[in-house]
Amino acid sequence: MFDLDPWTFLAIVALGGITVLTRCFFFISSKPWHLPHWAQRGLLYAPIAALAAVVVPEVVTNQGVLIDTWKDARLFAAVAGMAWFFRKRSVLGTIVCGMAVYLPLRLGLGW
C-alpha cells in the first residue's frame, strides 16, 4: 500500500518515540517537578506573543510583502479593534468592532 524507504520509516519511528518521551516526561518522573519562577513568569506572556506573531504579519503584509497603501481595510479594522479593547476590555466586542469596520471597507469599497 505505502512504499516507504527504510530511512523514512526510521525517521517516522524516531520522531514518534521522541514525541512520546517528551510528552510523558512529567509522568515518568517519580518525584514532583516544578518550573522555575522565571519560566512560570515567562509562560504568562506566551499566549500574547503567539497571538502577535500570527496577527501582526497578517495585518501588515499582503502576499508576503509589506503593504504600501493606507487603503487597506485590515489596518482600520485592527485600529478599531484595539481601540475597543483598550476602552471596554471585551474580547468579543473587539472582534465584532473590528469586523464591523473591516466588512464595509472590504465589501463596500473593495479595499
C-alpha positions as CSV (number, residue, x, y, z in Angstrom):
1,M,0.0,0.0,0.0
2,F,2.7,2.5,1.0
3,D,6.2,2.4,-0.4
4,L,8.4,3.7,2.4
5,D,12.1,3.5,2.2
6,P,13.9,2.5,5.4
7,W,15.2,6.0,6.2
8,T,11.7,7.5,6.0
9,F,10.4,4.7,8.2
10,L,13.2,5.2,10.7
11,A,12.6,8.9,10.8
12,I,8.9,8.4,11.5
13,V,9.5,5.9,14.3
14,A,12.3,8.1,15.8
15,L,10.1,11.2,15.8
16,G,7.2,9.3,17.2
17,G,9.4,8.0,20.0
18,I,10.8,11.4,20.8
19,T,7.2,12.9,20.9
20,V,6.0,10.2,23.3
21,L,9.1,10.6,25.5
22,T,8.8,14.4,25.8
23,R,5.1,14.3,26.4
24,C,5.3,11.6,29.0
25,F,8.4,13.0,30.7
26,F,6.4,14.5,33.6
27,F,4.6,11.2,34.2
28,I,7.8,9.1,34.2
29,S,9.5,11.0,37.0
30,S,8.8,9.7,40.5
31,K,9.2,13.0,42.3
32,P,7.3,16.2,41.8
33,W,8.8,18.6,39.3
34,H,8.2,22.4,39.2
35,L,9.1,25.0,36.7
36,P,11.5,27.7,38.0
37,H,9.8,31.1,38.8
38,W,11.3,32.8,35.8
39,A,9.9,30.2,33.4
40,Q,6.4,30.4,35.0
41,R,6.5,34.2,34.6
42,G,7.6,33.8,31.0
43,L,4.8,31.5,30.2
44,L,2.3,34.2,31.2
45,Y,3.4,36.2,28.1
46,A,3.5,33.2,25.7
47,P,-0.2,33.5,24.5
48,I,0.2,37.2,23.8
49,A,3.5,36.6,21.9
50,A,2.0,33.8,19.9
51,L,-1.1,35.9,19.0
52,A,1.1,38.8,18.0
53,A,3.3,36.5,15.9
54,V,0.2,35.3,14.0
55,V,-1.9,38.5,13.7
56,V,0.7,41.3,13.1
57,P,2.1,39.8,9.8
58,E,-1.4,39.1,8.6
59,V,-2.4,42.8,9.1
60,V,0.8,44.5,7.7
61,T,1.6,42.2,4.8
62,N,-0.2,41.2,1.6
63,Q,1.1,38.1,-0.2
64,G,4.3,38.2,2.0
65,V,5.1,41.8,1.0
66,L,4.6,44.9,3.3
67,I,1.5,46.9,2.3
68,D,2.3,50.2,0.7
69,T,-1.0,52.0,0.9
70,W,-3.2,53.2,3.7
71,K,-6.3,51.9,1.7
72,D,-6.3,48.6,3.5
73,A,-9.3,47.5,5.4
74,R,-7.2,45.4,7.8
75,L,-5.4,48.4,9.1
76,F,-8.5,50.3,10.0
77,A,-10.1,47.2,11.5
78,A,-7.1,46.5,13.6
79,V,-7.0,50.1,14.9
80,A,-10.8,50.0,15.7
81,G,-10.5,46.6,17.4
82,M,-7.5,47.8,19.5
83,A,-9.4,51.0,20.5
84,W,-12.5,48.9,21.5
85,F,-10.3,46.5,23.6
86,F,-8.4,49.3,25.4
87,R,-11.7,51.1,26.1
88,K,-14.0,48.2,27.1
89,R,-11.7,45.2,27.7
90,S,-14.1,42.9,25.9
91,V,-12.6,40.3,23.5
92,L,-16.0,39.6,21.8
93,G,-16.6,43.3,21.4
94,T,-13.1,43.6,19.9
95,I,-13.9,41.0,17.3
96,V,-17.3,42.5,16.5
97,C,-15.9,46.0,16.3
98,G,-13.0,45.0,14.0
99,M,-15.3,43.1,11.7
100,A,-17.9,46.0,11.7
101,V,-15.1,48.2,10.3
102,Y,-13.5,45.6,8.1
103,L,-16.5,44.3,6.2
104,P,-17.9,47.6,4.9
105,L,-14.5,48.7,3.8
106,R,-13.6,45.4,2.2
107,L,-17.0,44.6,0.6
108,G,-18.3,48.1,0.1
109,L,-15.2,50.0,-1.1
110,G,-13.1,47.0,-2.3
111,W,-10.1,47.7,-0.1
